[in-house]
C-alpha cells in the first residue's frame, strides 16, 4: 500500500472510532553497513525498517499515543486497525488537556534543504570498501605503534510521511553517511575514535579521518608535564561541539518549566561570556539535523539559545506553545524534544594567529565522555586529554587529566572565539580560548 493512502485510512479509522482528531508519522528506512575488523572486511549488511507513530485526540484534549514497527509497510498494514482502537480506548481514560490537539495547518514545503544525496544510487560496493580500507591503512601507516581496532561505515536513507486530520500532508527524503575509525597506541590502554558524518558520500570519502586519528594518537602519546602556572587554553572545535551538544537538552521548555534544567532560574540572564552566540538552525542546507518538518508536522524555525552570553530562547512543543501563545519550534523528533543543528558564531581571527600572540598555552584535545555536561545541573565533569604547546607547536600531551567545572563558569571564562568553524556531527563549532587553570592532573 502507498504510504499516504495508509495514513489516510488510519485517520479515517480514528475518526470512525470517535476521535476528534489524529495525526501520524510513517518513516521508511534502509541502511547498509560495512565493518573492517581483525583485518577482515565483512560484506555489507543491509537492513530495512518501517516505523509508524500516531496520536488520537478525544474531546477535552484527552490523548493517547501509539507506535508500531515492522520490516515493511505490507506487514504493518494489518496491525493498524487494532492499534487505533486500542489508542482510542486509552485516550478515553486519559486526563484532559485543553492545549492538546493536532498541529495547526502549516505549509510543509521543505524545499532547498539538500537532505538527499541523489548520487547514492550510483554508488557501488567498490566505492564503499575503498573508503573503509584506505582509512584503515592510513591510520596504521602514521606510526608502527598504532593498532587499528576497526573501521565501520554506515549509510542510510529515510523517507518520512506526515498526515493530520487538519489536512496537513508532508513528505521528506534524506540520506546519511557515517564512518568511524577506532584505534589505540601500543603504549596506552584507551581506544580513541574519529567519526565523520554527512548527508553526502563524497564529503566523507574526501576526509582522511584514518590518518587524522593516527596523528592524534601519535601526538597524545608524546608525554608532557602539566604546567604549574595558569595558561590560556584552546578548546578545539570538536570539543566545543561536545559541550554544546550535551548542553542542548537544558533549553527544552518543558524541562526548564519543571526545574530540571540548569538554566531554569537563569533564563534571560548571562550564562557565558558575551563573546558566545549559539543558534539552533533546523533549516541549515545539508546539515545532519535539518528537516522539513518534525514528528508533529511542524516546519521548524531557528532558535537563538545563547544570545551574546545570555540564555535566550527555548524549544517549545505544540501543547506548550499553545499555552504560551507562541509558535511551536518544530523540535520534536524521534519521540522527544531535541536540538537540530547548533551553530556557534565564529570570531574574526584564526587560531594560528592567536596562538602566535599567546606563546605558551594548553589545548583541550578531547573529553573521554561523549556528553560531558549534565544538562540538569550544568556540571561539566569528565576525564580529558590536554596538549601542552609553545610558540604554536605541540610539546606533548597530558593524558587522563580531569575537568570538573560548571558549564557557566567555563563559558564565562571565554576570552575569544576563533574563526576556525568546522562541522562536527550536528554542531558547527569553533575553537574557544578560555582563561584559568581548568584541567587537573
N, C-alpha and C positions, 0 to 999 in steps of 0.2 A: 504493500500500500504506500502511496505517496505520502511523505511526512505531513504536509499541510492538510491533506484530507483526514489523516488520522487525528490531528489536533482539532480540526473542526468537529469531528464526531465526538471527541472527548468533551468538548464544550457543550455540545448538544445533549450528551448523556448527563452531564452535571445539571443542566437546566431542567431536564425531564424529571430529575430526582429532587427538585425543589430548591436548587442553588440559585441565589440571586445574581451570582457572577462567578467566573472562573478564569484562570489563566494557566498556561502550560508552556514548558520549555522542553524541546526534544533536541538532544545532541548526539550526532553520529560521529564516531571517532575511529580512526585507523592509525596504527603505529607499527613501525619497523625498527628493530634494534639489532645491533651487532656488537660483539664483545671480543676483544683480544686479551687473552689471559693464559698464563703458562705457556707462552709462545705458540698458542693455538688460536686460530680465528674461527669462531663459531659462525655458522650460517645465519643470515638474517632471520629473526623471529618476528613474524607478522601477527598482529592481534587486531580484532575489531570489537567494538562495543557500542551499545545504544543505551542512552540514559534518558529517562523521562521524569521530570519533576513538575508537579502541578499543585494548585491550590483551589479550594472551593470556598465560597463565601455564602453564608446564610444571613437572614435578617438580623440586624443588630451588630453586624460585623463579626459574627461567630465564624471562625476559620479553622480549616484543617488542611494539612499538607500531606503529600504522598510522594514516594519515589519508587520507580521501577527500573531495573537494569536487565539487559538481555544482550546476547551476542548480535542480534539483528532485529530489525523492525518487524519481520514476519513472526518471530516467536514472542514479540512484545504485545502485538495487537490483541490476542485472545485474553490477555490478563487485564486489559484496561477497564472494561465494564465493571468487573467485580471491584477493582481498586477504587473506582469513582464512587461506587455505592458505599464502600467502607469509609471513605473520606467524608462523605456527606453524613453518615451516621456519627462519626466522631465530632464533626462540626456542630451537630445538634447539642452535644454535651459541653461544648467549649464556652468560655467566658465571652461576654460581649465586648466589642472594641469599636467605638464609633469611628475610629480612624482607619480601620482595616477595609480592604476592598481592592479590586483590580486597579492597576495603574491607569491614570488618565491617558487618553489617546494622544500620543506624541509621535511625530514623524520619525520612523525608524530607517532613514535613508542609509547612512553608514558608508557612503561612497568616499573614496580618497584615503582610506586608512592604510592601504597597502599591506594587508594581512596575509595574503596568499601568494606563495611562490608559484607562478604559473609555469615555470620551467621544471617543476618537480616531476611531471610525467615523463620527462626525457632523461631523468637520472637512471643509471644502471648500476648493477652490483659492483662493477669495477670502480666507478666514481666513489662509492661509499667505502669500499675496502681500502682504496689508496689513501683516503683521508685518515683512516684508522692506522694503517701500517706506517705511513710517513711520519705521523706524530709519535708513534711508539719508538721508531728508530731515532727520531730527532731528540727525544728525551734522553735515551740511553747514550746517544752519541756525544752529549755535552761533557760527560765525565764517567770514567770507568767505575767510580764508586757509587753511581746511581743505579738503583734497582727498580725497574719498572714493575708495578703491580698489575695494572690493567689500563686499557683504553676502551671506553664504551662510546657508542654512537646510538642516537635515537632520533627518529623523525616521526612526526605525526601530522595528520590533517584532521580538521574538525569542522563539521557543519552544524550550526545551531539554528533552530527554528523556534520562533516565539509566536504565540497566538493568545488573544484575550477576548473575553465576551464583550468588551467595549469596542471591538473592531480592529484592534492593533494586530499587525502581522509583519514579522521581520525574518530575514534570512541573513546569515553571516557565514562566510567560509574563510578558514585560516589555516596556516601551516606553521610548524615549529621544528627547528633543528637544534639539537644539543649534543655536544661531545665533551667528554671528560677524560683527562689523563690523571692517574694516581701513581705515585712513586715515593720511594724513601731512599735516604742516603744510608750507606752501609755503616756509617759512624753514628747514626741516630736510631731511635725506636719509634718515631712517629711518621705516619704516612701523610703526605701532602697531596693536594689536588689542584687542578687548573681546569676550569669549565668555561666553555664558550657557547652562547646560545643566540639564535637569530630566527627571524621569520624566513630567511633566505639561505639556501645551501651554499651559495657562492661566498657568503660572508664568513661562515665558519671554515670553509675549505681554504680560505686565504689567510687564516690565522694560524701561525706556528705555535699552537698552545703547548705542544710537547716540548719544544725547545725552551719556551719560556719557563715551563715548570722545572726543567733540568737546570737552567741558570739560577732560578730561585733557590733550589736545593743546594747548589754549589755555594752560593753566597751565604745561605743560612748556616752552613757547616764550616764557615771560616770564623773561628771564635774571636770574640772581643770582650772587653770588660765594660760593664755599665759605668759611665762617668759618675764621680761622686758629687759634682756640682750640677745644678739645673741647666738644661739646654732646651732650646726650642725643638719642637717635634713636628715633623711632617706626618700627616695621616694620609696614606695613599688612597687613590680613588676607589679601589675595590674594597678597602676597609671602611671608607666613608659610606659606601653602599651598604655594607653590613649594618652599620649603625642606624641608618635611616630606615632600612627595611625592617629592622626589629622594633623601631620606634613607631612605625606607621599604625599599628592597632590602637595606639593611645589616642588617635584622632577620630575614632568612631563615636558618633553622637551618643548612642545608647550606652556605651562603655563609660563615657565621660559623665553622663547623667547619673549613672549608678555609683559613681565614685570609685570606679575600678581602673582609672587611668591616672597617670602621674600628672596630667595637666587638668584634672577635674577642678582644682582650685586655682589654676593658673591660666585659664583661657582668657585671652586678651592682655596677657602680661608677658614680660620677657622671659624666655627660657633659653636664650642663646645670645651670642654676640650680634649686634646689628649687621655684621658682615654676612650673616646667613639668611638665605632666602630659598625656600623649597616649595615647589608646586607639584601637585598631583595632576598629571595631564593624560586622561584616558584616550585622547584623540591623536596622540603623537604618531605620525606615519611610520609604519613598520616596526613599532616597538612591541615588546612581548606582552605588555599589559593592556594594549589598546583593544577596543571593542566597539562595535556599532551600537550595542545595547547590552544591558546587564540581564541577569536571570529574571528580573521582574519586568523586562521590556522597556527600561528607562534608558534613553540615549544619555551617556554620561557627560558631565561637564567638568572643566578644570576646577580644582580646589587649591587655594593657597593655604597650606597648613602652617608654614612658618613665614611670616612676613617681616623681613629685616629684624629677625631675632624674636619676634612676638608670636606666641601660639595664636593663630589667626582664625582658621575655619575648620569645619568638621565634615565627616562623611555622614549623610542622612539617608536612611531607608525611607520607603514610601510612607509608612504609617507615621513615623516621627516627623517627616517633612510636612505632612498634612496638619499634624498637631501644632507645629510651629509656624504654619502658613508659609512654608518655603517650598522650593522645587526639590525633589529628591535628586541626589547627586549621581546616581547610576553606578554604585559601587558594590552591589550585591551580586557576588559571583561564587559559583560552586557551593552554594548553600550558606554563605556567610558574607558579612561586610568586610571588604579588604581594599587595600590601595591598588592602583593600577600602575602607572609609570611615575616614579618620583624623579624630579629634575631639580638639581641644585643650580642656582645661578652662578655662573663662573666669574672669576675675577679677571683682571686685565693683564697680569704679569705671569710669565711662565714659572714653573717650579725651578727650572735650571737657573734662571736669573735670580730668583730669591735665594736659592742655595748658595750662589756665588757671594751674595751680600752677607749671608749669615756666618759662613765659615764652618764652625762645628755645630752639628745638630744630630738629632735622632730621627729615625723613620720607623713608624709603626707599620710593620710588614704584614701582619695578619692577626686575627683573633682565632683561637682554637675552636671557639663556639661559632656556629653559623649565624646565630641571632644573639649577640652579646648583651643587648639591653632588655631588661624586664619592663614591658610597657605599662604594667600596673604600678610599679614602684619608681621607675625611671633609673634604677640602679644598673650601671654597666659593670659587669663582673665576669672576667674571663682571663684565662691564660693567654699569652700572646708572645710573639717574637719581634724583636726590635733590632734594627740596623744602626750601627754607630758610624757616622760619616764625618769627614773632614775635607774642606776645600772641594766640596761637591763630588767626593769619591767615597765609596764604601770601605771602611776599615775592617769591619767584621760584623758579626751578629751575636746578640744575646738571646739564646733560645729559652723558652719556658719561663719568661718573665710573667708578671701578673699585673693586670689593671683592675682596680676597683674604685669607681668614682660615679657620682650621679651624672647622668647624661647632661643635665643643665649646667653643671659645673664644668664639664669638659667642653661643651659647645660655647659656654660663656667665655672660655679662655682662647677662642679663635682670634688670632692676630691678623690672618689674611686667608682669603680663598684664592687659589691659583686658577690659571686659565686652562689647565690640562684636563678638560672634561672628557670622560670616557664612559661607555655604556657597560654596566655590569649587571646582568640579569635584567630586572625591570627598573634599575636605578641609573640615571645619568649623573655621575658623581665627579667631583673634583678633589684635588688634594687640599687639605686644610693645614695651616700652621697654627699650633697651639703652644702656649707658654706653660712652663711648670714641670716639675719632676714627677710625671704621672705614672709610668710603669715601675714596678718594683721587682727586683730580682729575688 
